Amino acid sequence: MPDIQKSDPGDKDTFVIHLSRAPGGDLRVTSTELILSDLRNRYSFKPARAVDDVFAAPLAGEIRSVLGRIDDSSRVMSYPELDISMPGLILSGLRVLLTRLDDGAEVIMMRFRHYVGAIKSCFKFDPSMTLDSATMREKIAVEVLRDIVTPLFDIAAFSKAAGPAGINSNHDAIARRLGEIDLRQDEINFYIGLLQRYVAGCRSDAIEQQAVHTPDPLTSRP
């Protein structure tokens, strides 16, 4: 059977899951990839492993749910609104590429555009392919700041150089900068929302952890 790894991830993917399924068989994970601008780390499983043996329950369940909705005619499916949340991690921006072979076997690539948190949280084992959560949050925050602040600084520079009376003479340049922000508005809002949900999840996890480790005053009395 051809290896699904021959289908290359896109430039903007960050986490990719490769799967296979024999005719009448169960889904098997053949490999996973973490892809960043300065890092590319792949875990290959030989032999391929069951989905539930590789991934935590929330992700394993979503994989089965998404693939269970695919009909016989489907080849490429996009789920831009799907968020898969689990303790310490949010995955989103899913795209599925499915190839059906002549013998009825399937090779599947599940590509996630975005994640926030520790990617190791989706695994049942403890892989070394992890990027610190703070690093990922900083990366997204920098992108948001760049897309918002840079055009605003440009506008401020025009105003400072020309003075109030000269703003009209820079009207076209200012309009272009504002247009850049407007074009990226949906993407910027998405990143902000992703960070907000992740921070809220971290706060909830911290509260639960504190509750677990805080002794009950009624049962801890000597």
C-alpha positions as CSV (number, residue, x, y, z in Angstrom):
1,M,0.0,0.0,0.0
2,P,1.4,3.5,-0.8
3,D,2.6,5.4,2.2
4,I,0.4,8.4,3.1
5,Q,3.6,10.3,4.0
6,K,4.0,10.9,0.3
7,S,1.2,13.5,0.6
8,D,3.1,16.6,1.8
9,P,1.5,18.9,4.4
10,G,0.8,22.5,3.4
11,D,3.1,25.4,4.3
12,K,0.7,26.7,6.9
13,D,0.0,23.4,8.7
14,T,1.4,23.0,12.2
15,F,0.2,19.5,13.3
16,V,-0.5,16.6,10.9
17,I,-1.8,13.1,11.5
18,H,-1.3,10.4,9.0
19,L,-3.7,7.4,9.1
20,S,-4.5,4.3,7.1
21,R,-7.5,1.9,7.1
22,A,-7.6,-1.5,5.4
23,P,-10.9,-2.7,3.8
24,G,-13.2,-3.5,6.7
25,G,-10.5,-2.7,9.2
26,D,-9.9,-0.1,11.9
27,L,-8.2,3.2,11.7
28,R,-4.4,3.0,12.3
29,V,-2.0,5.9,12.9
30,T,1.1,5.6,10.7
31,S,2.8,8.9,11.8
32,T,2.4,12.4,13.2
33,E,4.2,15.6,12.4
34,L,4.8,18.8,14.2
35,I,5.7,21.6,11.7
36,L,6.9,25.0,12.7
37,S,9.1,27.6,10.9
38,D,12.3,26.4,12.7
39,L,11.2,22.8,13.6
40,R,9.9,19.7,11.9
41,N,9.5,16.6,14.0
42,R,7.9,13.3,12.9
43,Y,6.9,10.3,14.9
44,S,6.4,7.2,12.7
45,F,4.8,4.0,14.0
46,K,5.9,0.7,12.7
47,P,3.7,-1.2,12.8
48,A,0.9,1.4,12.7
49,R,-1.0,1.9,16.0
50,A,-4.6,2.1,16.9
51,V,-6.0,5.6,17.3
52,D,-6.9,5.0,21.0
53,D,-3.4,3.8,21.7
54,V,-1.8,7.0,20.4
55,F,-4.1,9.9,21.2
56,A,-6.0,11.1,24.3
57,A,-9.7,10.4,24.4
58,P,-10.9,13.9,23.2
59,L,-8.8,13.8,20.0
60,A,-9.3,10.1,19.3
61,G,-13.1,10.6,19.6
62,E,-13.1,13.6,17.2
63,I,-11.0,11.7,14.7
64,R,-13.5,8.9,14.6
65,S,-16.4,11.4,14.5
66,V,-15.0,13.4,11.6
67,L,-14.0,10.4,9.5
68,G,-17.4,8.7,10.3
69,R,-19.2,11.6,8.5
70,I,-17.3,11.3,5.3
71,D,-19.2,9.8,2.4
72,D,-17.9,7.6,-0.5
73,S,-17.5,10.6,-2.8
74,S,-15.5,12.8,-0.4
75,R,-11.8,13.4,-1.1
76,V,-11.0,16.8,0.5
77,M,-12.9,18.1,3.5
78,S,-12.4,21.4,5.4
79,Y,-13.6,22.1,9.0
80,P,-12.5,25.7,9.7
81,E,-14.9,26.1,12.6
82,L,-14.0,22.9,14.4
83,D,-12.1,23.3,17.7
84,I,-10.8,20.3,19.5
85,S,-10.2,21.2,23.1
86,M,-8.5,19.1,25.8
87,P,-6.7,20.0,29.0
88,G,-3.6,22.0,28.0
89,L,-4.3,22.1,24.2
90,I,-6.6,23.5,21.5
91,L,-6.4,22.2,17.9
92,S,-8.3,24.0,15.1
93,G,-8.4,24.7,11.4
94,L,-8.8,21.0,10.3
95,R,-8.5,19.8,6.7
96,V,-8.8,16.2,5.7
97,L,-7.4,14.6,2.6
98,L,-8.6,11.1,1.9
99,T,-7.3,8.7,-0.9
100,R,-9.2,5.5,-1.7
101,L,-7.0,2.8,-3.3
102,D,-8.2,0.2,-5.9
103,D,-8.2,-2.5,-3.3
104,G,-10.6,-0.4,-1.0
105,A,-7.9,0.7,1.5
106,E,-7.8,4.3,2.6
107,V,-4.9,6.6,3.3
108,I,-5.9,9.8,5.3
109,M,-4.1,13.0,6.2
110,M,-5.6,15.2,8.9
111,R,-4.0,18.6,8.8
112,F,-4.4,21.2,11.6
113,R,-3.5,24.8,10.8
114,H,-3.4,26.1,14.4
115,Y,-2.8,24.9,17.9
116,V,-2.3,26.6,21.2
117,G,-0.8,24.8,24.2
118,A,1.5,21.8,24.6
119,I,1.1,19.4,21.7
120,K,2.1,16.5,24.0
121,S,-1.2,16.9,25.7
122,C,-2.9,15.1,22.8
123,F,-0.7,12.0,23.2
124,K,-1.1,9.0,25.5
125,F,2.7,8.7,25.6
126,D,5.1,11.5,26.5
127,P,7.0,12.5,23.3
128,S,9.9,14.8,23.1
129,M,8.3,16.7,20.2
130,T,6.9,19.4,22.4
131,L,7.0,23.2,22.2
132,D,6.6,25.1,25.4
133,S,3.1,26.6,25.8
134,A,4.4,30.0,26.5
135,T,6.5,30.0,23.3
136,M,3.4,29.1,21.2
137,R,1.4,31.9,22.9
138,E,4.2,34.4,22.3
139,K,4.3,33.3,18.6
140,I,0.6,34.0,18.1
141,A,0.7,37.2,20.1
142,V,3.6,38.5,18.0
143,E,1.6,37.7,14.8
144,V,-1.4,39.6,16.2
145,L,0.7,42.6,17.3
146,R,2.6,42.7,14.0
147,D,-0.7,42.7,12.0
148,I,-2.3,45.3,14.1
149,V,0.5,47.5,15.5
150,T,2.7,47.8,12.4
151,P,0.1,49.5,10.2
152,L,-1.0,51.7,13.1
153,F,2.7,52.8,13.7
154,D,2.9,53.6,10.0
155,I,-0.2,55.8,10.2
156,A,1.2,57.5,13.3
157,A,4.5,58.1,11.4
158,F,2.7,59.7,8.5
159,S,0.8,62.0,10.9
160,K,3.9,63.0,12.8
161,A,5.9,63.7,9.7
162,A,3.2,65.7,7.9
163,G,1.4,67.3,10.9
164,P,-2.3,67.6,11.1
165,A,-2.5,69.8,8.0
166,G,-0.6,67.2,6.0
167,I,-2.7,64.1,6.8
168,N,-4.9,64.7,3.7
169,S,-1.8,64.5,1.5
170,N,-1.1,61.0,2.9
171,H,-4.7,59.9,2.6
172,D,-4.0,57.1,0.1
173,A,-1.1,55.6,2.2
174,I,-3.2,55.7,5.4
175,A,-6.1,54.1,3.6
176,R,-3.9,51.3,2.4
177,R,-2.7,50.6,6.0
178,L,-6.2,50.6,7.3
179,G,-7.2,48.3,4.5
180,E,-4.5,45.9,5.5
181,I,-5.9,45.7,9.0
182,D,-9.4,45.2,7.6
183,L,-8.4,42.4,5.3
184,R,-6.8,40.5,8.3
185,Q,-9.7,41.3,10.7
186,D,-11.2,37.8,10.7
187,E,-7.8,36.1,11.1
188,I,-6.8,38.5,13.9
189,N,-10.1,37.9,15.7
190,F,-9.6,34.2,15.4
191,Y,-6.1,34.4,17.0
192,I,-7.4,36.6,19.8
193,G,-10.3,34.2,20.4
194,L,-8.0,31.2,20.4
195,L,-5.7,32.8,23.0
196,Q,-8.7,33.7,25.1
197,R,-10.1,30.2,25.1
198,Y,-6.7,28.7,25.9
199,V,-6.1,31.1,28.8
200,A,-9.6,30.3,30.1
201,G,-8.9,26.6,29.9
202,C,-5.6,27.0,31.7
203,R,-7.4,28.9,34.5
204,S,-10.0,26.2,34.8
205,D,-7.3,23.5,34.9
206,A,-5.4,25.4,37.6
207,I,-8.6,25.6,39.7
208,E,-9.3,21.9,39.3
209,Q,-5.7,21.1,40.3
210,Q,-5.9,23.3,43.3
211,A,-9.1,21.6,44.4
212,V,-7.5,18.2,44.1
213,H,-4.5,19.1,46.2
214,T,-6.4,21.2,48.8
215,P,-7.2,19.1,51.9
216,D,-10.8,19.0,52.9
217,P,-11.0,20.8,56.3
218,L,-13.7,18.3,57.5
219,T,-11.6,15.2,56.7
220,S,-8.1,16.5,57.5
221,R,-8.8,17.3,61.2
222,P,-6.6,15.3,63.6
